[in-house]
């Protein structure tokens, strides 16, 4: 058996493994998004809303200012990653 047969077989196994893992990941994402959509439809609210306690803590910690500052830094970082491609 020649070496290229082995290399080709390993390459095909690798590609098959990647395709399998990506398809499983997509299935998981689809299942999770449908669960969140079902929750939102059932309760009529987003799962990301804060409770009253969480809202008062957010106000005390001035979370909006912190999030705004972090979001600006993250946006610059993400934009920088896009321009490097």
Backbone atoms as SQL, in Angstrom:
CREATE TABLE atoms (id INTEGER PRIMARY KEY, chain TEXT, resi INTEGER, resn TEXT, atom TEXT, x REAL, y REAL, z REAL);
INSERT INTO atoms VALUES
  (1, 'A', 1, 'UNK', 'N', 0.844, -1.176, 0.000),
  (2, 'A', 1, 'UNK', 'CA', 0.000, 0.000, 0.000),
  (3, 'A', 1, 'UNK', 'C', 0.894, 1.245, 0.000),
  (4, 'A', 2, 'UNK', 'N', 0.563, 2.166, -0.857),
  (5, 'A', 2, 'UNK', 'CA', 1.387, 3.351, -0.957),
  (6, 'A', 2, 'UNK', 'C', 1.035, 4.362, 0.127),
  (7, 'A', 3, 'UNK', 'N', 1.953, 5.247, 0.375),
  (8, 'A', 3, 'UNK', 'CA', 1.797, 6.233, 1.441),
  (9, 'A', 3, 'UNK', 'C', 0.634, 7.185, 1.178),
  (10, 'A', 4, 'UNK', 'N', 0.377, 7.511, -0.070),
  (11, 'A', 4, 'UNK', 'CA', -0.695, 8.473, -0.346),
  (12, 'A', 4, 'UNK', 'C', -2.066, 7.881, -0.039),
  (13, 'A', 5, 'UNK', 'N', -2.215, 6.574, -0.092),
  (14, 'A', 5, 'UNK', 'CA', -3.484, 5.933, 0.306),
  (15, 'A', 5, 'UNK', 'C', -3.763, 6.188, 1.788),
  (16, 'A', 6, 'UNK', 'N', -2.734, 6.010, 2.581),
  (17, 'A', 6, 'UNK', 'CA', -2.865, 6.212, 4.022),
  (18, 'A', 6, 'UNK', 'C', -3.159, 7.685, 4.312),
  (19, 'A', 7, 'UNK', 'N', -2.420, 8.566, 3.665),
  (20, 'A', 7, 'UNK', 'CA', -2.629, 10.000, 3.857),
  (21, 'A', 7, 'UNK', 'C', -4.039, 10.407, 3.438),
  (22, 'A', 8, 'UNK', 'N', -4.487, 9.899, 2.320),
  (23, 'A', 8, 'UNK', 'CA', -5.836, 10.206, 1.838),
  (24, 'A', 8, 'UNK', 'C', -6.903, 9.686, 2.776),
  (25, 'A', 9, 'UNK', 'N', -6.705, 8.471, 3.291),
  (26, 'A', 9, 'UNK', 'CA', -7.670, 7.893, 4.228),
  (27, 'A', 9, 'UNK', 'C', -7.732, 8.713, 5.513),
  (28, 'A', 10, 'UNK', 'N', -6.574, 9.114, 6.020),
  (29, 'A', 10, 'UNK', 'CA', -6.551, 9.937, 7.232),
  (30, 'A', 10, 'UNK', 'C', -7.212, 11.294, 7.000),
  (31, 'A', 11, 'UNK', 'N', -6.981, 11.854, 5.837),
  (32, 'A', 11, 'UNK', 'CA', -7.604, 13.128, 5.501),
  (33, 'A', 11, 'UNK', 'C', -9.122, 12.994, 5.445),
  (34, 'A', 12, 'UNK', 'N', -9.615, 11.937, 4.808),
  (35, 'A', 12, 'UNK', 'CA', -11.059, 11.713, 4.737),
  (36, 'A', 12, 'UNK', 'C', -11.665, 11.473, 6.114),
  (37, 'A', 13, 'UNK', 'N', -10.971, 10.747, 6.964),
  (38, 'A', 13, 'UNK', 'CA', -11.454, 10.531, 8.334),
  (39, 'A', 13, 'UNK', 'C', -11.507, 11.860, 9.087),
  (40, 'A', 14, 'UNK', 'N', -10.498, 12.671, 8.921),
  (41, 'A', 14, 'UNK', 'CA', -10.466, 13.984, 9.578),
  (42, 'A', 14, 'UNK', 'C', -11.596, 14.880, 9.112),
  (43, 'A', 15, 'UNK', 'N', -11.818, 14.919, 7.811),
  (44, 'A', 15, 'UNK', 'CA', -12.902, 15.739, 7.260),
  (45, 'A', 15, 'UNK', 'C', -14.258, 15.229, 7.742),
  (46, 'A', 16, 'UNK', 'N', -14.431, 13.908, 7.753),
  (47, 'A', 16, 'UNK', 'CA', -15.679, 13.326, 8.241),
  (48, 'A', 16, 'UNK', 'C', -15.930, 13.661, 9.706),
  (49, 'A', 17, 'UNK', 'N', -14.874, 13.627, 10.505),
  (50, 'A', 17, 'UNK', 'CA', -14.989, 13.958, 11.923),
  (51, 'A', 17, 'UNK', 'C', -15.393, 15.413, 12.110),
  (52, 'A', 18, 'UNK', 'N', -14.782, 16.300, 11.357),
  (53, 'A', 18, 'UNK', 'CA', -15.115, 17.725, 11.452),
  (54, 'A', 18, 'UNK', 'C', -16.569, 17.954, 11.052),
  (55, 'A', 19, 'UNK', 'N', -17.002, 17.361, 9.969),
  (56, 'A', 19, 'UNK', 'CA', -18.390, 17.519, 9.517),
  (57, 'A', 19, 'UNK', 'C', -19.353, 17.002, 10.578),
  (58, 'A', 20, 'UNK', 'N', -19.033, 15.865, 11.165),
  (59, 'A', 20, 'UNK', 'CA', -19.887, 15.287, 12.214),
  (60, 'A', 20, 'UNK', 'C', -19.969, 16.216, 13.427),
  (61, 'A', 21, 'UNK', 'N', -18.838, 16.726, 13.885),
  (62, 'A', 21, 'UNK', 'CA', -18.825, 17.601, 15.061),
  (63, 'A', 21, 'UNK', 'C', -19.562, 18.911, 14.790),
  (64, 'A', 22, 'UNK', 'N', -19.400, 19.478, 13.615),
  (65, 'A', 22, 'UNK', 'CA', -20.100, 20.718, 13.275),
  (66, 'A', 22, 'UNK', 'C', -21.603, 20.476, 13.203),
  (67, 'A', 23, 'UNK', 'N', -22.012, 19.354, 12.638),
  (68, 'A', 23, 'UNK', 'CA', -23.453, 19.079, 12.556),
  (69, 'A', 23, 'UNK', 'C', -24.045, 18.877, 13.944),
  (70, 'A', 24, 'UNK', 'N', -23.315, 18.223, 14.846),
  (71, 'A', 24, 'UNK', 'CA', -23.789, 18.056, 16.230),
  (72, 'A', 24, 'UNK', 'C', -23.894, 19.408, 16.930),
  (73, 'A', 25, 'UNK', 'N', -22.919, 20.291, 16.690),
  (74, 'A', 25, 'UNK', 'CA', -22.920, 21.629, 17.284),
  (75, 'A', 25, 'UNK', 'C', -24.129, 22.416, 16.784),
  (76, 'A', 26, 'UNK', 'N', -24.410, 22.347, 15.494),
  (77, 'A', 26, 'UNK', 'CA', -25.561, 23.056, 14.922),
  (78, 'A', 26, 'UNK', 'C', -26.863, 22.517, 15.523),
  (79, 'A', 27, 'UNK', 'N', -26.953, 21.210, 15.684),
  (80, 'A', 27, 'UNK', 'CA', -28.145, 20.626, 16.310),
  (81, 'A', 27, 'UNK', 'C', -28.333, 21.152, 17.726),
  (82, 'A', 28, 'UNK', 'N', -27.258, 21.264, 18.476),
  (83, 'A', 28, 'UNK', 'CA', -27.325, 21.769, 19.848),
  (84, 'A', 28, 'UNK', 'C', -27.780, 23.221, 19.863),
  (85, 'A', 29, 'UNK', 'N', -27.241, 24.030, 18.975),
  (86, 'A', 29, 'UNK', 'CA', -27.629, 25.445, 18.894),
  (87, 'A', 29, 'UNK', 'C', -29.109, 25.557, 18.541),
  (88, 'A', 30, 'UNK', 'N', -29.561, 24.788, 17.572),
  (89, 'A', 30, 'UNK', 'CA', -30.973, 24.815, 17.186),
  (90, 'A', 30, 'UNK', 'C', -31.872, 24.410, 18.343),
  (91, 'A', 31, 'UNK', 'N', -31.484, 23.370, 19.078),
  (92, 'A', 31, 'UNK', 'CA', -32.289, 22.913, 20.213),
  (93, 'A', 31, 'UNK', 'C', -32.347, 23.981, 21.297),
  (94, 'A', 32, 'UNK', 'N', -31.211, 24.609, 21.585),
  (95, 'A', 32, 'UNK', 'CA', -31.181, 25.643, 22.616),
  (96, 'A', 32, 'UNK', 'C', -31.994, 26.861, 22.208),
  (97, 'A', 33, 'UNK', 'N', -31.904, 27.269, 20.948),
  (98, 'A', 33, 'UNK', 'CA', -32.647, 28.453, 20.518),
  (99, 'A', 33, 'UNK', 'C', -34.146, 28.183, 20.527),
  (100, 'A', 34, 'UNK', 'N', -34.556, 26.961, 20.212),
  (101, 'A', 34, 'UNK', 'CA', -35.981, 26.662, 20.257),
  (102, 'A', 34, 'UNK', 'C', -36.473, 26.616, 21.707),
  (103, 'A', 35, 'UNK', 'N', -35.624, 26.171, 22.647),
  (104, 'A', 35, 'UNK', 'CA', -35.996, 26.191, 24.063),
  (105, 'A', 35, 'UNK', 'C', -36.177, 27.623, 24.554),
  (106, 'A', 36, 'UNK', 'N', -35.274, 28.513, 24.181),
  (107, 'A', 36, 'UNK', 'CA', -35.378, 29.915, 24.587),
  (108, 'A', 36, 'UNK', 'C', -36.626, 30.548, 23.971),
  (109, 'A', 37, 'UNK', 'N', -36.874, 30.264, 22.698),
  (110, 'A', 37, 'UNK', 'CA', -38.071, 30.809, 22.040),
  (111, 'A', 37, 'UNK', 'C', -39.337, 30.302, 22.733),
  (112, 'A', 38, 'UNK', 'N', -39.341, 29.026, 23.101),
  (113, 'A', 38, 'UNK', 'CA', -40.491, 28.467, 23.811),
  (114, 'A', 38, 'UNK', 'C', -40.682, 29.124, 25.166),
  (115, 'A', 39, 'UNK', 'N', -39.587, 29.374, 25.876),
  (116, 'A', 39, 'UNK', 'CA', -39.657, 30.050, 27.175),
  (117, 'A', 39, 'UNK', 'C', -40.232, 31.450, 27.027),
  (118, 'A', 40, 'UNK', 'N', -39.734, 32.176, 26.028),
  (119, 'A', 40, 'UNK', 'CA', -40.203, 33.548, 25.825),
  (120, 'A', 40, 'UNK', 'C', -41.688, 33.569, 25.466),
  (121, 'A', 41, 'UNK', 'N', -42.114, 32.621, 24.637),
  (122, 'A', 41, 'UNK', 'CA', -43.524, 32.558, 24.245),
  (123, 'A', 41, 'UNK', 'C', -44.398, 32.191, 25.441),
  (124, 'A', 42, 'UNK', 'N', -43.931, 31.247, 26.239),
  (125, 'A', 42, 'UNK', 'CA', -44.696, 30.773, 27.391),
  (126, 'A', 42, 'UNK', 'C', -44.817, 31.838, 28.480),
  (127, 'A', 43, 'UNK', 'N', -43.730, 32.528, 28.767),
  (128, 'A', 43, 'UNK', 'CA', -43.743, 33.493, 29.872),
  (129, 'A', 43, 'UNK', 'C', -44.023, 34.916, 29.409),
  (130, 'A', 44, 'UNK', 'N', -43.853, 35.168, 28.127),
  (131, 'A', 44, 'UNK', 'CA', -44.075, 36.514, 27.610),
  (132, 'A', 44, 'UNK', 'C', -42.965, 37.480, 27.959),
  (133, 'A', 45, 'UNK', 'N', -41.812, 36.943, 28.339),
  (134, 'A', 45, 'UNK', 'CA', -40.703, 37.846, 28.667),
  (135, 'A', 45, 'UNK', 'C', -39.380, 37.221, 28.254),
  (136, 'A', 46, 'UNK', 'N', -38.395, 38.074, 28.156),
  (137, 'A', 46, 'UNK', 'CA', -37.064, 37.629, 27.788),
  (138, 'A', 46, 'UNK', 'C', -36.378, 37.006, 28.996),
  (139, 'A', 47, 'UNK', 'N', -35.589, 35.958, 28.798),
  (140, 'A', 47, 'UNK', 'CA', -34.862, 35.378, 29.933),
  (141, 'A', 47, 'UNK', 'C', -33.723, 36.274, 30.405),
  (142, 'A', 48, 'UNK', 'N', -33.456, 37.360, 29.694),
  (143, 'A', 48, 'UNK', 'CA', -32.353, 38.237, 30.051),
  (144, 'A', 48, 'UNK', 'C', -32.781, 39.419, 30.912),
  (145, 'A', 49, 'UNK', 'N', -34.035, 39.526, 31.247),
  (146, 'A', 49, 'UNK', 'CA', -34.497, 40.607, 32.116),
  (147, 'A', 49, 'UNK', 'C', -34.054, 40.362, 33.541),
  (148, 'A', 50, 'UNK', 'N', -33.735, 41.444, 34.220),
  (149, 'A', 50, 'UNK', 'CA', -33.330, 41.339, 35.613),
  (150, 'A', 50, 'UNK', 'C', -34.544, 41.268, 36.523),
  (151, 'A', 51, 'UNK', 'N', -34.372, 40.585, 37.629),
  (152, 'A', 51, 'UNK', 'CA', -35.412, 40.609, 38.660),
  (153, 'A', 51, 'UNK', 'C', -35.364, 41.976, 39.349),
  (154, 'A', 52, 'UNK', 'N', -36.303, 42.226, 40.244),
  (155, 'A', 52, 'UNK', 'CA', -36.289, 43.501, 40.975),
  (156, 'A', 52, 'UNK', 'C', -34.994, 43.652, 41.769),
  (157, 'A', 53, 'UNK', 'N', -34.562, 42.573, 42.412),
  (158, 'A', 53, 'UNK', 'CA', -33.314, 42.611, 43.164),
  (159, 'A', 53, 'UNK', 'C', -32.135, 42.880, 42.234),
  (160, 'A', 54, 'UNK', 'N', -32.085, 42.175, 41.111),
  (161, 'A', 54, 'UNK', 'CA', -31.007, 42.388, 40.145),
  (162, 'A', 54, 'UNK', 'C', -30.995, 43.810, 39.613),
  (163, 'A', 55, 'UNK', 'N', -32.195, 44.373, 39.387),
  (164, 'A', 55, 'UNK', 'CA', -32.286, 45.763, 38.923),
  (165, 'A', 55, 'UNK', 'C', -31.745, 46.735, 39.944),
  (166, 'A', 56, 'UNK', 'N', -32.069, 46.531, 41.215),
  (167, 'A', 56, 'UNK', 'CA', -31.579, 47.446, 42.251),
  (168, 'A', 56, 'UNK', 'C', -30.061, 47.315, 42.422),
  (169, 'A', 57, 'UNK', 'N', -29.546, 46.095, 42.316),
  (170, 'A', 57, 'UNK', 'CA', -28.088, 45.904, 42.390),
  (171, 'A', 57, 'UNK', 'C', -27.415, 46.575, 41.200),
  (172, 'A', 58, 'UNK', 'N', -28.016, 46.447, 40.034),
  (173, 'A', 58, 'UNK', 'CA', -27.474, 47.074, 38.823),
  (174, 'A', 58, 'UNK', 'C', -27.384, 48.584, 38.977),
  (175, 'A', 59, 'UNK', 'N', -28.432, 49.172, 39.550),
  (176, 'A', 59, 'UNK', 'CA', -28.438, 50.627, 39.766),
  (177, 'A', 59, 'UNK', 'C', -27.354, 51.008, 40.767),
  (178, 'A', 60, 'UNK', 'N', -27.248, 50.265, 41.865),
  (179, 'A', 60, 'UNK', 'CA', -26.245, 50.565, 42.898),
  (180, 'A', 60, 'UNK', 'C', -24.821, 50.471, 42.350),
  (181, 'A', 61, 'UNK', 'N', -24.580, 49.515, 41.489),
  (182, 'A', 61, 'UNK', 'CA', -23.239, 49.320, 40.934),
  (183, 'A', 61, 'UNK', 'C', -22.979, 50.166, 39.687),
  (184, 'A', 62, 'UNK', 'N', -23.985, 50.903, 39.244),
  (185, 'A', 62, 'UNK', 'CA', -23.891, 51.708, 38.025),
  (186, 'A', 62, 'UNK', 'C', -23.447, 50.827, 36.850),
  (187, 'A', 63, 'UNK', 'N', -24.149, 49.719, 36.686),
  (188, 'A', 63, 'UNK', 'CA', -23.791, 48.718, 35.680),
  (189, 'A', 63, 'UNK', 'C', -23.876, 49.259, 34.256),
  (190, 'A', 64, 'UNK', 'N', -24.804, 50.183, 33.992),
  (191, 'A', 64, 'UNK', 'CA', -24.922, 50.706, 32.618),
  (192, 'A', 64, 'UNK', 'C', -23.646, 51.408, 32.182),
  (193, 'A', 65, 'UNK', 'N', -23.039, 52.173, 33.083),
  (194, 'A', 65, 'UNK', 'CA', -21.794, 52.861, 32.740),
  (195, 'A', 65, 'UNK', 'C', -20.686, 51.846, 32.491),
  (196, 'A', 66, 'UNK', 'N', -20.601, 50.831, 33.352),
  (197, 'A', 66, 'UNK', 'CA', -19.579, 49.798, 33.198),
  (198, 'A', 66, 'UNK', 'C', -19.755, 49.047, 31.884),
  (199, 'A', 67, 'UNK', 'N', -20.991, 48.656, 31.584),
  (200, 'A', 67, 'UNK', 'CA', -21.261, 47.913, 30.348),
  (201, 'A', 67, 'UNK', 'C', -20.927, 48.768, 29.136),
  (202, 'A', 68, 'UNK', 'N', -21.262, 50.046, 29.200),
  (203, 'A', 68, 'UNK', 'CA', -20.961, 50.941, 28.076),
  (204, 'A', 68, 'UNK', 'C', -19.452, 50.999, 27.833),
  (205, 'A', 69, 'UNK', 'N', -18.682, 51.116, 28.900),
  (206, 'A', 69, 'UNK', 'CA', -17.219, 51.190, 28.775),
  (207, 'A', 69, 'UNK', 'C', -16.662, 49.872, 28.219),
  (208, 'A', 70, 'UNK', 'N', -17.120, 48.760, 28.752),
  (209, 'A', 70, 'UNK', 'CA', -16.635, 47.453, 28.299),
  (210, 'A', 70, 'UNK', 'C', -17.055, 47.194, 26.852),
  (211, 'A', 71, 'UNK', 'N', -18.276, 47.575, 26.505),
  (212, 'A', 71, 'UNK', 'CA', -18.766, 47.362, 25.138),
  (213, 'A', 71, 'UNK', 'C', -17.932, 48.141, 24.123),
  (214, 'A', 72, 'UNK', 'N', -17.558, 49.369, 24.469),
  (215, 'A', 72, 'UNK', 'CA', -16.711, 50.151, 23.549),
  (216, 'A', 72, 'UNK', 'C', -15.372, 49.463, 23.325),
  (217, 'A', 73, 'UNK', 'N', -14.756, 48.973, 24.419),
  (218, 'A', 73, 'UNK', 'CA', -13.467, 48.277, 24.281),
  (219, 'A', 73, 'UNK', 'C', -13.624, 47.000, 23.470),
  (220, 'A', 74, 'UNK', 'N', -14.677, 46.263, 23.735),
  (221, 'A', 74, 'UNK', 'CA', -14.904, 45.014, 23.002),
  (222, 'A', 74, 'UNK', 'C', -15.142, 45.299, 21.524),
  (223, 'A', 75, 'UNK', 'N', -15.894, 46.355, 21.220),
  (224, 'A', 75, 'UNK', 'CA', -16.162, 46.710, 19.828),
  (225, 'A', 75, 'UNK', 'C', -14.867, 47.051, 19.105),
  (226, 'A', 76, 'UNK', 'N', -13.995, 47.819, 19.756),
  (227, 'A', 76, 'UNK', 'CA', -12.711, 48.160, 19.143),
  (228, 'A', 76, 'UNK', 'C', -11.894, 46.891, 18.882),
  (229, 'A', 77, 'UNK', 'N', -11.899, 45.991, 19.847),
  (230, 'A', 77, 'UNK', 'CA', -11.151, 44.742, 19.696),
  (231, 'A', 77, 'UNK', 'C', -11.712, 43.903, 18.543),
  (232, 'A', 78, 'UNK', 'N', -13.031, 43.789, 18.481),
  (233, 'A', 78, 'UNK', 'CA', -13.677, 43.003, 17.428),
  (234, 'A', 78, 'UNK', 'C', -13.446, 43.642, 16.066),
  (235, 'A', 79, 'UNK', 'N', -13.594, 44.972, 15.990),
  (236, 'A', 79, 'UNK', 'CA', -13.334, 45.656, 14.723),
  (237, 'A', 79, 'UNK', 'C', -11.889, 45.470, 14.287),
  (238, 'A', 80, 'UNK', 'N', -10.951, 45.486, 15.242),
  (239, 'A', 80, 'UNK', 'CA', -9.551, 45.266, 14.936),
  (240, 'A', 80, 'UNK', 'C', -9.301, 43.873, 14.388),
  (241, 'A', 81, 'UNK', 'N', -10.023, 42.893, 14.921),
  (242, 'A', 81, 'UNK', 'CA', -9.884, 41.513, 14.434),
  (243, 'A', 81, 'UNK', 'C', -10.415, 41.404, 13.008),
  (244, 'A', 82, 'UNK', 'N', -11.466, 42.130, 12.692),
  (245, 'A', 82, 'UNK', 'CA', -12.033, 42.067, 11.345),
  (246, 'A', 82, 'UNK', 'C', -11.096, 42.652, 10.314),
  (247, 'A', 83, 'UNK', 'N', -10.378, 43.735, 10.683),
  (248, 'A', 83, 'UNK', 'CA', -9.501, 44.389, 9.709),
  (249, 'A', 83, 'UNK', 'C', -8.229, 43.596, 9.469),
  (250, 'A', 84, 'UNK', 'N', -7.867, 42.701, 10.391),
  (251, 'A', 84, 'UNK', 'CA', -6.652, 41.895, 10.219),
  (252, 'A', 84, 'UNK', 'C', -6.829, 40.773, 9.227),
  (253, 'A', 85, 'UNK', 'N', -8.053, 40.426, 8.905),
  (254, 'A', 85, 'UNK', 'CA', -8.293, 39.290, 8.006),
  (255, 'A', 85, 'UNK', 'C', -7.870, 39.575, 6.615);
